[in-house]
Amino acid sequence: MIKCLTFDLDDTLWDIRPVIKKVDQRLYLWLAEHAPKYTEQHPLDYFADLRKHVVANYPEIAHSVTDIRIKGLELSLQQVGYNSAETKRLTEQGFKIALAARQQVNYFPHVWQALDQLKAQGYVMGAITNGNADIHRVGLTQHFDFQFNAHQAGVEKPDPLIFQMMLKHTQLSAEQIIHIGDNPIADVLGAQELGMATIWVNVITQQWQHEFRADQQIECISDLPTAVQKIVAKQ
C-alpha cells in the first residue's frame, strides 16, 4: 500500500533555469558593490565557467551545488586579488545572497492544487533533491514532512544512499513509496532500482531516450493525483 510520495524539486515543481539566472544576476550585482575587483575582471556569464571548473577539479564536492558555489566564489575572489581574510568574509556573505535568491521560485501551474489534493488523501510527502532549495523557504512546509538533499547526504541521486536515508527516516519499505521527478536517471532509475514506483514529470518537455520506463508519465502537474491513483490501483 502506498503511504508516501517523495518529490524532486528543480524542474519538477518549478523551472530551475530562470532561478539560477536570477541567482547569478543578484550575486553579480552584490559583488559589483562589495567585491568590485571580481566584476572588473569577470563578466556575468563567468559563473557558468566557474561551476564547470570546480566540478572538473574538485570532484569530491561535485555532488553539492552548495559547495560548488562556495568553492567557486573562494577561488575567483582569491584569483582577482583579495587576501585570505577578505576572501573568507566575501565568500560567506556572497553565498548568503545567492542562497536567498535561490529560494525565490515560480511554481509550475497547478502545483498547489495537486499538493493540496494529495495531502488531503493522507500521504506522507517529502523532498529528495540534488539542489539546495529549502522546503521551509520556498513555501512547502504545510505540504512536505521532510527533506533530503545531496549536500546533506554526501551523494547525489541516483546514488541509493540518499533514497535509503529517506527510507530509514520514514520507516517505510520502498514498495510503499512513489518517487516523482523530472530526471530519467536521477529520479526514475534511481528510485526504481530500490523498488519504488515512479512518476516522470515532463513539464519542460524532454525526449525519453531510455529502455526503462516510469510507471506513469505526466506533462502537467494537474495530472499528478490521477497518476498516483493509477499506481495505487494496480497494487
PASEBA-1860 file (N, C-alpha, C; in nm, 3 decimals):
! residues 235
1> MIKCLTFD> 0.084/-0.120/0.000/0.000/0.000/0.000/0.088/0.125/0.000 ~ 0.060/0.216/-0.091/0.138/0.339/-0.100/0.103/0.431/0.017 ~ 0.206/0.473/0.091/0.186/0.562/0.204/0.260/0.694/0.192 ~ 0.358/0.699/0.102/0.446/0.816/0.098/0.476/0.855/-0.047 ~ 0.479/0.985/-0.071/0.517/1.040/-0.201/0.640/1.127/-0.181 ~ 0.746/1.097/-0.257/0.866/1.181/-0.250/0.881/1.256/-0.381 ~ 0.927/1.379/-0.370/0.935/1.469/-0.485/1.077/1.521/-0.506 ~ 1.121/1.518/-0.629/1.229/1.606/-0.670/1.171/1.748/-0.670
9> LDDTLWDI> 1.257/1.849/-0.672/1.208/1.988/-0.669/1.236/2.061/-0.801 ~ 1.365/2.083/-0.832/1.400/2.159/-0.952/1.355/2.089/-1.079 ~ 1.286/2.162/-1.165/1.231/2.113/-1.292/1.120/2.010/-1.273 ~ 1.081/1.989/-1.148/0.965/1.905/-1.118/0.849/1.991/-1.069 ~ 0.878/2.080/-0.975/0.775/2.172/-0.925/0.793/2.313/-0.979 ~ 0.911/2.345/-1.030/0.937/2.475/-1.093/1.050/2.459/-1.193 ~ 1.062/2.556/-1.282/1.170/2.560/-1.380/1.294/2.619/-1.313 ~ 1.403/2.544/-1.312/1.523/2.589/-1.242/1.602/2.692/-1.322
17> RPVIKKVD> 1.587/2.696/-1.453/1.671/2.783/-1.535/1.656/2.932/-1.501 ~ 1.536/2.986/-1.493/1.526/3.128/-1.455/1.569/3.155/-1.312 ~ 1.559/3.054/-1.226/1.603/3.071/-1.087/1.754/3.092/-1.083 ~ 1.829/3.005/-1.150/1.975/3.017/-1.150/2.019/3.146/-1.218 ~ 1.949/3.184/-1.323/1.981/3.310/-1.390/1.966/3.427/-1.294 ~ 1.858/3.426/-1.216/1.835/3.534/-1.120/1.938/3.530/-1.007 ~ 1.974/3.410/-0.963/2.077/3.398/-0.859/2.207/3.461/-0.906 ~ 2.250/3.426/-1.026/2.375/3.480/-1.079/2.368/3.632/-1.093
25> QRLYLWLA> 2.255/3.683/-1.139/2.241/3.827/-1.156/2.250/3.901/-1.022 ~ 2.181/3.849/-0.922/2.181/3.917/-0.792/2.318/3.909/-0.725 ~ 2.382/3.793/-0.738/2.515/3.779/-0.680/2.613/3.871/-0.751 ~ 2.602/3.883/-0.881/2.693/3.968/-0.957/2.677/4.115/-0.917 ~ 2.553/4.159/-0.900/2.529/4.296/-0.855/2.586/4.319/-0.716 ~ 2.572/4.220/-0.630/2.627/4.231/-0.495/2.779/4.238/-0.500 ~ 2.840/4.156/-0.583/2.985/4.158/-0.596/3.034/4.291/-0.653 ~ 2.958/4.348/-0.745/2.997/4.477/-0.803/3.008/4.584/-0.695
33> EHAPKYTE> 2.924/4.574/-0.593/2.926/4.672/-0.484/3.027/4.637/-0.376 ~ 3.039/4.509/-0.344/3.119/4.469/-0.228/3.254/4.406/-0.264 ~ 3.268/4.360/-0.387/3.395/4.299/-0.432/3.420/4.341/-0.577 ~ 3.439/4.470/-0.601/3.447/4.520/-0.739/3.562/4.463/-0.820 ~ 3.666/4.413/-0.754/3.775/4.351/-0.831/3.722/4.233/-0.913 ~ 3.622/4.163/-0.858/3.567/4.048/-0.930/3.497/4.094/-1.058 ~ 3.406/4.188/-1.046/3.327/4.229/-1.164/3.410/4.309/-1.264 ~ 3.520/4.368/-1.218/3.609/4.437/-1.311/3.682/4.339/-1.402
41> QHPLDYFA> 3.701/4.216/-1.353/3.778/4.118/-1.429/3.695/4.006/-1.492 ~ 3.570/3.991/-1.445/3.489/3.880/-1.495/3.349/3.926/-1.534 ~ 3.297/3.880/-1.648/3.159/3.911/-1.685/3.060/3.823/-1.608 ~ 2.934/3.854/-1.622/2.830/3.779/-1.552/2.833/3.631/-1.586 ~ 2.852/3.598/-1.713/2.845/3.457/-1.752/2.967/3.375/-1.709 ~ 3.062/3.438/-1.641/3.177/3.363/-1.589/3.135/3.264/-1.482 ~ 3.021/3.288/-1.417/2.973/3.194/-1.315/2.958/3.053/-1.373 ~ 2.909/3.044/-1.496/2.889/2.912/-1.558/3.023/2.842/-1.579
49> DLRKHVVA> 3.122/2.917/-1.626/3.256/2.859/-1.645/3.316/2.817/-1.511 ~ 3.289/2.897/-1.410/3.341/2.869/-1.277/3.284/2.740/-1.221 ~ 3.154/2.719/-1.242/3.092/2.595/-1.196/3.156/2.474/-1.264 ~ 3.178/2.484/-1.394/3.240/2.374/-1.468/3.381/2.347/-1.417 ~ 3.454/2.453/-1.389/3.591/2.439/-1.339/3.594/2.367/-1.205 ~ 3.505/2.407/-1.116/3.502/2.345/-0.982/3.465/2.198/-0.992 ~ 3.363/2.166/-1.070/3.321/2.026/-1.084/3.434/1.940/-1.141 ~ 3.506/1.995/-1.238/3.614/1.919/-1.302/3.735/1.900/-1.211
57> NYPEIAHS> 3.762/2.000/-1.128/3.886/1.997/-1.050/3.867/1.960/-0.903 ~ 3.743/1.959/-0.858/3.715/1.921/-0.719/3.601/1.819/-0.718 ~ 3.626/1.700/-0.773/3.519/1.600/-0.786/3.460/1.557/-0.652 ~ 3.535/1.576/-0.544/3.485/1.535/-0.413/3.368/1.620/-0.365 ~ 3.346/1.736/-0.427/3.231/1.819/-0.390/3.132/1.835/-0.505 ~ 3.151/1.759/-0.612/3.069/1.776/-0.732/2.922/1.743/-0.709 ~ 2.892/1.670/-0.601/2.753/1.634/-0.571/2.676/1.750/-0.508 ~ 2.746/1.851/-0.460/2.684/1.956/-0.379/2.687/2.091/-0.449
65> VTDIRIKG> 2.570/2.139/-0.491/2.565/2.271/-0.553/2.603/2.380/-0.454 ~ 2.580/2.354/-0.326/2.622/2.448/-0.221/2.774/2.461/-0.219 ~ 2.843/2.348/-0.211/2.989/2.352/-0.205/3.050/2.402/-0.335 ~ 2.986/2.372/-0.447/3.036/2.421/-0.576/3.031/2.574/-0.580 ~ 2.921/2.631/-0.535/2.908/2.777/-0.534/3.010/2.839/-0.439 ~ 3.024/2.782/-0.321/3.118/2.837/-0.222/3.262/2.828/-0.274 ~ 3.300/2.713/-0.326/3.436/2.696/-0.376/3.463/2.789/-0.495 ~ 3.365/2.805/-0.582/3.382/2.894/-0.695/3.405/3.038/-0.652
73> LELSLQQV> 3.328/3.083/-0.554/3.348/3.219/-0.502/3.487/3.232/-0.440 ~ 3.523/3.135/-0.361/3.652/3.138/-0.293/3.768/3.146/-0.393 ~ 3.766/3.060/-0.493/3.875/3.058/-0.591/3.882/3.187/-0.671 ~ 3.767/3.235/-0.715/3.766/3.353/-0.801/3.802/3.479/-0.725 ~ 3.760/3.489/-0.600/3.795/3.607/-0.521/3.945/3.610/-0.490 ~ 4.002/3.494/-0.464/4.147/3.487/-0.445/4.220/3.525/-0.574 ~ 4.168/3.476/-0.684/4.233/3.498/-0.814/4.237/3.646/-0.853 ~ 4.134/3.722/-0.815/4.131/3.863/-0.853/4.204/3.952/-0.753
81> GYNSAETK> 4.257/3.893/-0.644/4.345/3.971/-0.560/4.303/3.995/-0.417 ~ 4.195/3.933/-0.370/4.157/3.950/-0.230/4.239/3.857/-0.142 ~ 4.275/3.906/-0.023/4.354/3.823/0.068/4.265/3.719/0.135 ~ 4.325/3.634/0.216/4.252/3.521/0.274/4.135/3.565/0.360 ~ 4.158/3.666/0.444/4.051/3.713/0.532/3.937/3.776/0.452 ~ 3.973/3.857/0.353/3.871/3.920/0.268/3.794/3.815/0.189 ~ 3.867/3.717/0.137/3.803/3.610/0.059/3.704/3.533/0.144 ~ 3.743/3.500/0.266/3.654/3.425/0.356/3.528/3.505/0.385
89> RLTEQGFK> 3.544/3.633/0.417/3.428/3.717/0.450/3.337/3.735/0.330 ~ 3.394/3.766/0.216/3.314/3.789/0.096/3.246/3.662/0.047 ~ 3.315/3.549/0.060/3.255/3.422/0.021/3.134/3.390/0.107 ~ 3.148/3.406/0.237/3.037/3.377/0.328/2.918/3.469/0.301 ~ 2.945/3.597/0.285/2.838/3.693/0.263/2.775/3.674/0.124 ~ 2.860/3.652/0.025/2.810/3.633/-0.110/2.724/3.509/-0.123 ~ 2.765/3.402/-0.055/2.685/3.280/-0.063/2.549/3.301/0.001 ~ 2.541/3.376/0.108/2.411/3.405/0.170/2.319/3.478/0.072
97> IALAARQQ> 2.375/3.570/-0.005/2.297/3.641/-0.106/2.246/3.543/-0.212 ~ 2.335/3.456/-0.258/2.299/3.359/-0.361/2.194/3.261/-0.310 ~ 2.212/3.213/-0.188/2.119/3.113/-0.134/1.980/3.173/-0.113 ~ 1.975/3.298/-0.070/1.845/3.362/-0.052/1.773/3.377/-0.186 ~ 1.846/3.417/-0.289/1.786/3.430/-0.422/1.742/3.294/-0.476 ~ 1.814/3.190/-0.438/1.785/3.053/-0.483/1.647/3.006/-0.437 ~ 1.597/3.063/-0.330/1.469/3.019/-0.275/1.349/3.088/-0.341 ~ 1.374/3.181/-0.430/1.266/3.255/-0.495/1.230/3.186/-0.626
105> VNYFPHVW> 1.131/3.101/-0.619/1.095/3.016/-0.733/0.952/3.048/-0.778 ~ 0.925/3.020/-0.903/0.790/3.033/-0.959/0.739/2.894/-0.992 ~ 0.640/2.849/-0.918/0.590/2.713/-0.934/0.520/2.695/-1.068 ~ 0.529/2.572/-1.119/0.452/2.536/-1.237/0.302/2.550/-1.207 ~ 0.220/2.572/-1.308/0.075/2.577/-1.285/0.024/2.449/-1.220 ~ -0.074/2.465/-1.133/-0.148/2.355/-1.070/-0.073/2.282/-0.959 ~ 0.048/2.328/-0.924/0.124/2.260/-0.818/0.047/2.260/-0.687 ~ -0.002/2.376/-0.648/-0.065/2.385/-0.516/-0.193/2.303/-0.509
113> QALDQLKA> -0.271/2.304/-0.616/-0.394/2.224/-0.616/-0.362/2.076/-0.605 ~ -0.260/2.032/-0.679/-0.223/1.890/-0.676/-0.170/1.850/-0.538 ~ -0.085/1.934/-0.480/-0.031/1.902/-0.348/-0.140/1.903/-0.241 ~ -0.231/1.999/-0.251/-0.343/2.003/-0.156/-0.424/1.874/-0.163 ~ -0.452/1.830/-0.284/-0.534/1.711/-0.303/-0.464/1.586/-0.249 ~ -0.336/1.573/-0.277/-0.261/1.455/-0.232/-0.243/1.456/-0.081 ~ -0.218/1.572/-0.024/-0.203/1.581/0.121/-0.335/1.546/0.190 ~ -0.445/1.590/0.132/-0.577/1.561/0.190/-0.609/1.412/0.186
121> QGYVMGAI> -0.544/1.339/0.095/-0.565/1.195/0.085/-0.483/1.118/0.188 ~ -0.403/1.189/0.265/-0.333/1.127/0.378/-0.192/1.080/0.352 ~ -0.136/1.114/0.237/0.001/1.070/0.208/0.103/1.150/0.289 ~ 0.204/1.081/0.338/0.324/1.148/0.386/0.398/1.196/0.262 ~ 0.447/1.321/0.265/0.514/1.374/0.146/0.643/1.443/0.187 ~ 0.743/1.432/0.100/0.871/1.495/0.128/0.952/1.515/0.001 ~ 1.066/1.579/0.016/1.152/1.612/-0.098/1.283/1.535/-0.092 ~ 1.328/1.492/-0.209/1.462/1.436/-0.226/1.523/1.509/-0.345
129> TNGNADIH> 1.618/1.596/-0.320/1.667/1.685/-0.424/1.819/1.688/-0.430 ~ 1.870/1.707/-0.550/2.013/1.729/-0.567/2.049/1.876/-0.553 ~ 1.949/1.961/-0.543/1.972/2.105/-0.532/1.975/2.152/-0.388 ~ 1.970/2.285/-0.370/1.972/2.340/-0.234/1.854/2.432/-0.206 ~ 1.742/2.406/-0.273/1.618/2.471/-0.231/1.578/2.415/-0.095 ~ 1.523/2.499/-0.012/1.483/2.462/0.124/1.330/2.464/0.130 ~ 1.269/2.351/0.165/1.123/2.344/0.165/1.061/2.448/0.257 ~ 1.132/2.489/0.361/1.079/2.589/0.453/1.084/2.729/0.392
137> RVGLTQHF> 1.179/2.753/0.304/1.196/2.886/0.247/1.124/2.903/0.114 ~ 1.082/2.793/0.053/1.009/2.804/-0.073/0.859/2.782/-0.054 ~ 0.816/2.768/0.071/0.673/2.763/0.099/0.608/2.627/0.102 ~ 0.688/2.521/0.117/0.633/2.386/0.112/0.611/2.323/0.250 ~ 0.629/2.399/0.354/0.623/2.343/0.489/0.490/2.276/0.520 ~ 0.380/2.333/0.473/0.248/2.277/0.504/0.222/2.146/0.432 ~ 0.296/2.122/0.324/0.271/2.002/0.245/0.375/1.892/0.269 ~ 0.500/1.932/0.289/0.608/1.834/0.298/0.649/1.811/0.443
145> DFQFNAHQ> 0.673/1.684/0.474/0.707/1.645/0.610/0.857/1.630/0.633 ~ 0.934/1.622/0.526/1.079/1.604/0.540/1.148/1.644/0.411 ~ 1.280/1.656/0.419/1.361/1.686/0.301/1.498/1.624/0.316 ~ 1.548/1.567/0.207/1.686/1.521/0.199/1.747/1.580/0.074 ~ 1.871/1.630/0.086/1.939/1.683/-0.032/2.078/1.625/-0.045 ~ 2.138/1.647/-0.161/2.267/1.586/-0.192/2.378/1.638/-0.101 ~ 2.372/1.765/-0.066/2.473/1.822/0.024/2.468/1.752/0.159 ~ 2.349/1.731/0.209/2.329/1.665/0.338/2.372/1.518/0.333
153> AGVEKPDP> 2.339/1.451/0.223/2.366/1.307/0.211/2.511/1.276/0.176 ~ 2.579/1.372/0.113/2.715/1.347/0.068/2.722/1.278/-0.067 ~ 2.606/1.252/-0.126/2.596/1.192/-0.259/2.474/1.253/-0.327 ~ 2.468/1.240/-0.459/2.351/1.290/-0.530/2.275/1.174/-0.593 ~ 2.147/1.195/-0.616/2.071/1.096/-0.691/2.138/1.074/-0.826 ~ 2.146/0.953/-0.877/2.071/0.833/-0.838/2.139/0.744/-0.734 ~ 2.241/0.792/-0.666/2.306/0.710/-0.563/2.200/0.659/-0.465 ~ 2.199/0.530/-0.435/2.094/0.476/-0.347/2.097/0.532/-0.206
161> LIFQMMLK> 2.212/0.583/-0.162/2.222/0.627/-0.023/2.120/0.735/0.012 ~ 2.099/0.830/-0.079/2.007/0.939/-0.047/1.863/0.888/-0.035 ~ 1.828/0.788/-0.116/1.696/0.726/-0.104/1.688/0.641/0.024 ~ 1.796/0.575/0.057/1.798/0.491/0.177/1.785/0.576/0.304 ~ 1.841/0.696/0.302/1.823/0.786/0.416/1.676/0.819/0.436 ~ 1.606/0.840/0.325/1.463/0.868/0.333/1.387/0.747/0.386 ~ 1.422/0.627/0.339/1.354/0.506/0.386/1.373/0.487/0.536 ~ 1.493/0.512/0.583/1.519/0.500/0.727/1.438/0.602/0.805
169> HTQLSAEQ> 1.430/0.723/0.752/1.356/0.829/0.821/1.207/0.798/0.829 ~ 1.150/0.752/0.719/1.006/0.726/0.715/0.969/0.591/0.775 ~ 1.069/0.502/0.789/1.046/0.366/0.837/0.945/0.292/0.749 ~ 0.956/0.318/0.620/0.871/0.252/0.521/0.957/0.167/0.429 ~ 0.894/0.075/0.359/0.963/-0.002/0.256/0.954/0.072/0.123 ~ 1.043/0.039/0.032/1.043/0.104/-0.098/0.910/0.085/-0.171 ~ 0.847/-0.030/-0.151/0.721/-0.060/-0.219/0.605/0.027/-0.170 ~ 0.625/0.099/-0.062/0.520/0.186/-0.008/0.536/0.331/-0.053
177> IIHIGDNP> 0.628/0.354/-0.146/0.663/0.491/-0.184/0.656/0.509/-0.335 ~ 0.607/0.625/-0.377/0.616/0.668/-0.516/0.711/0.787/-0.520 ~ 0.813/0.779/-0.605/0.902/0.894/-0.624/0.864/0.966/-0.752 ~ 0.861/1.098/-0.745/0.811/1.183/-0.853/0.921/1.281/-0.892 ~ 0.961/1.280/-1.019/1.068/1.370/-1.059/1.084/1.380/-1.209 ~ 1.169/1.473/-1.251/1.185/1.502/-1.394/1.303/1.431/-1.459 ~ 1.399/1.386/-1.380/1.522/1.334/-1.438/1.513/1.183/-1.457 ~ 1.524/1.134/-1.580/1.510/0.990/-1.604/1.609/0.905/-1.525
185> IADVLGAQ> 1.733/0.953/-1.512/1.834/0.874/-1.442/1.827/0.899/-1.291 ~ 1.840/1.025/-1.251/1.847/1.057/-1.109/1.719/1.020/-1.035 ~ 1.605/1.045/-1.097/1.477/1.022/-1.029/1.415/0.886/-1.062 ~ 1.392/0.861/-1.189/1.320/0.739/-1.226/1.405/0.615/-1.202 ~ 1.521/0.608/-1.264/1.606/0.489/-1.248/1.654/0.475/-1.105 ~ 1.696/0.585/-1.044/1.746/0.579/-0.908/1.645/0.521/-0.811 ~ 1.520/0.565/-0.822/1.415/0.515/-0.733/1.373/0.373/-0.769 ~ 1.365/0.344/-0.898/1.324/0.210/-0.941/1.422/0.103/-0.895
193> ELGMATIW> 1.549/0.135/-0.894/1.649/0.035/-0.855/1.636/-0.006/-0.709 ~ 1.568/0.075/-0.630/1.541/0.039/-0.491/1.402/-0.021/-0.473 ~ 1.325/-0.028/-0.582/1.194/-0.090/-0.575/1.077/0.005/-0.560 ~ 1.101/0.135/-0.579/0.992/0.232/-0.569/0.919/0.245/-0.703 ~ 0.791/0.276/-0.695/0.718/0.317/-0.814/0.759/0.460/-0.848 ~ 0.744/0.498/-0.974/0.791/0.630/-1.016/0.692/0.698/-1.109 ~ 0.693/0.831/-1.102/0.618/0.914/-1.196/0.717/1.012/-1.258 ~ 0.725/1.009/-1.390/0.813/1.101/-1.461/0.737/1.229/-1.491
201> VNVITQQW> 0.786/1.341/-1.440/0.725/1.471/-1.464/0.798/1.537/-1.580 ~ 0.727/1.557/-1.689/0.789/1.607/-1.812/0.727/1.741/-1.852 ~ 0.718/1.832/-1.757/0.659/1.963/-1.785/0.746/2.042/-1.882 ~ 0.879/2.026/-1.873/0.968/2.103/-1.960/0.997/2.029/-2.091 ~ 0.919/1.926/-2.119/0.917/1.853/-2.247/1.054/1.804/-2.293 ~ 1.100/1.699/-2.229/1.220/1.628/-2.271/1.180/1.510/-2.360 ~ 1.277/1.457/-2.430/1.257/1.333/-2.506/1.307/1.216/-2.421 ~ 1.224/1.113/-2.407/1.266/0.995/-2.332/1.354/0.909/-2.421
209> QHEFRADQ> 1.474/0.877/-2.375/1.571/0.806/-2.458/1.629/0.684/-2.386 ~ 1.547/0.616/-2.308/1.595/0.506/-2.226/1.506/0.383/-2.244 ~ 1.563/0.266/-2.220/1.486/0.142/-2.234/1.389/0.123/-2.117 ~ 1.429/0.166/-1.998/1.339/0.154/-1.883/1.231/0.262/-1.891 ~ 1.122/0.241/-1.818/1.010/0.334/-1.820/0.963/0.364/-1.679 ~ 0.914/0.484/-1.658/0.847/0.516/-1.533/0.710/0.448/-1.531 ~ 0.655/0.430/-1.412/0.523/0.369/-1.402/0.416/0.459/-1.462 ~ 0.434/0.589/-1.446/0.342/0.686/-1.506/0.423/0.805/-1.555
217> QIECISDL> 0.367/0.875/-1.653/0.429/0.996/-1.707/0.324/1.106/-1.713 ~ 0.362/1.228/-1.674/0.270/1.341/-1.685/0.343/1.459/-1.747 ~ 0.267/1.542/-1.816/0.322/1.664/-1.875/0.262/1.789/-1.814 ~ 0.170/1.770/-1.720/0.111/1.881/-1.646/0.088/1.834/-1.503 ~ 0.121/1.918/-1.407/0.110/1.879/-1.267/-0.036/1.851/-1.227 ~ -0.130/1.906/-1.300/-0.271/1.879/-1.270/-0.304/1.731/-1.284 ~ -0.224/1.658/-1.361/-0.247/1.514/-1.381/-0.182/1.427/-1.274 ~ -0.111/1.489/-1.181/-0.038/1.410/-1.081/-0.128/1.326/-0.991
225> PTAVQKIV> -0.236/1.379/-0.934/-0.321/1.294/-0.850/-0.376/1.172/-0.923 ~ -0.411/1.188/-1.049/-0.460/1.075/-1.127/-0.350/0.972/-1.150 ~ -0.229/1.019/-1.177/-0.116/0.926/-1.197/-0.088/0.848/-1.070 ~ -0.094/0.914/-0.956/-0.075/0.844/-0.828/-0.183/0.738/-0.811 ~ -0.308/0.775/-0.839/-0.418/0.682/-0.821/-0.405/0.560/-0.912 ~ -0.354/0.578/-1.032/-0.336/0.465/-1.124/-0.235/0.366/-1.069 ~ -0.129/0.417/-1.007/-0.029/0.327/-0.947/-0.090/0.254/-0.828 ~ -0.162/0.327/-0.745/-0.226/0.266/-0.628/-0.324/0.157/-0.670
233> AKQ> -0.398/0.182/-0.777/-0.500/0.087/-0.821/-0.440/-0.045/-0.869 ~ -0.315/-0.043/-0.913/-0.251/-0.164/-0.964/-0.194/-0.251/-0.852 ~ -0.189/-0.197/-0.732/-0.128/-0.275/-0.623/-0.224/-0.380/-0.569
END
